[in-house]
Amino acid sequence: MEASTFLKEKERLLAEGFEVDVEPILATNIEQAMEKYRSGFLNDVDEYRNSDVAAGLFTFITETIKSLRQGLKGSPST
């Protein structure tokens, strides 16, 4: 957003039919911007997936199994 061409580029994209969907991603480099985009996108997908009771139950069960497996890997053998 700090680039001198930002407003021109934004206007051009809006004129071509693109829409502003969410708040702009503020980052110091492309890697950081992509990471913020991916994490936001995944959060939206999770919310959508969990909006259905069956899908939410499936997620709960799979995450519980993952947690239990992690706990078993980390526990000392007797």
C-alpha positions as CSV (number, residue, x, y, z in Angstrom):
1,M,0.0,0.0,0.0
2,E,3.0,2.3,0.4
3,A,4.1,1.8,-3.2
4,S,3.7,4.9,-5.3
5,T,1.7,3.0,-7.9
6,F,-0.7,1.4,-5.4
7,L,-3.7,3.6,-6.0
8,K,-3.3,3.5,-9.8
9,E,-3.0,-0.3,-9.7
10,K,-6.0,-0.6,-7.4
11,E,-8.2,1.6,-9.6
12,R,-7.2,-0.4,-12.6
13,L,-8.1,-3.7,-10.9
14,L,-11.4,-2.3,-9.7
15,A,-12.2,-1.0,-13.2
16,E,-11.6,-4.6,-14.5
17,G,-14.3,-6.0,-12.2
18,F,-12.2,-7.1,-9.3
19,E,-13.7,-6.6,-5.8
20,V,-12.2,-5.8,-2.5
21,D,-13.0,-8.8,-0.4
22,V,-11.3,-8.3,2.9
23,E,-8.9,-5.9,4.7
24,P,-5.6,-5.4,2.9
25,I,-2.7,-7.7,4.1
26,L,0.1,-5.6,5.5
27,A,3.5,-7.3,5.3
28,T,7.1,-6.4,4.8
29,N,7.8,-9.0,2.1
30,I,6.0,-11.4,-0.2
31,E,6.6,-14.5,2.0
32,Q,5.0,-12.8,5.0
33,A,2.1,-11.6,2.9
34,M,1.5,-15.1,1.5
35,E,1.7,-16.7,5.0
36,K,-0.9,-14.2,6.3
37,Y,-3.1,-14.8,3.3
38,R,-2.9,-18.6,3.7
39,S,-3.6,-18.5,7.4
40,G,-6.6,-16.3,6.9
41,F,-7.9,-18.5,4.0
42,L,-7.5,-21.6,6.1
43,N,-9.4,-20.1,9.0
44,D,-12.3,-19.3,6.7
45,V,-12.3,-22.8,5.3
46,D,-12.3,-24.2,8.9
47,E,-15.2,-22.0,9.9
48,Y,-17.2,-23.0,6.8
49,R,-16.4,-26.7,7.3
50,N,-17.4,-26.6,11.0
51,S,-20.7,-24.8,10.3
52,D,-22.2,-28.2,9.5
53,V,-22.8,-30.5,12.5
54,A,-21.5,-33.7,10.8
55,A,-18.4,-31.9,9.5
56,G,-17.7,-30.3,12.9
57,L,-18.0,-33.7,14.6
58,F,-15.6,-35.2,12.1
59,T,-13.1,-32.4,12.7
60,F,-13.4,-32.9,16.5
61,I,-12.8,-36.7,16.2
62,T,-9.8,-36.3,13.8
63,E,-8.2,-33.6,16.0
64,T,-8.8,-35.7,19.1
65,I,-7.1,-38.7,17.5
66,K,-4.1,-36.4,16.4
67,S,-3.8,-35.2,20.0
68,L,-3.9,-38.6,21.5
69,R,-1.2,-39.8,19.0
70,Q,1.0,-36.8,19.9
71,G,0.6,-37.6,23.5
72,L,1.5,-41.3,23.0
73,K,4.6,-40.3,21.0
74,G,5.8,-38.0,23.8
75,S,5.1,-40.3,26.7
76,P,8.0,-42.3,28.1
77,S,7.8,-46.1,27.7
78,T,7.5,-48.3,30.7
